[in-house]
Amino acid sequence: MIRVQYFARYREAVGIDGEQLTWDKAFASLDNLRQHLLARGGVWAVLGEQNLMCARNQELCSLDESLADGDEVAFFPTVTGG
């Protein structure tokens, strides 16, 4: 299983705060997982944003981060302040 969490406006856009996906070797990297989610179409297009931030097991990482069964992944928008 992979646990996927969505934060801030991503959570609002997709309508859920998280889900569990059955592990698939096709999820070899975080970007592969993201591409799988984008293929759902519609509201999931929000995860295609260029400035998307992500974490694996509560550590910030890049989209080329490798994934393994049992990982927790989080997607969240960049934070800006003023």
Secondary structure, 3 states (H helix, E strand, C coil): CEEEEECHHHHHHHCCCEEEECCCHHHCEHHHHHHHHHCCCHHHHHHHCCCCEEEECCEEECCCCECCCCCEEEEECCCCCC
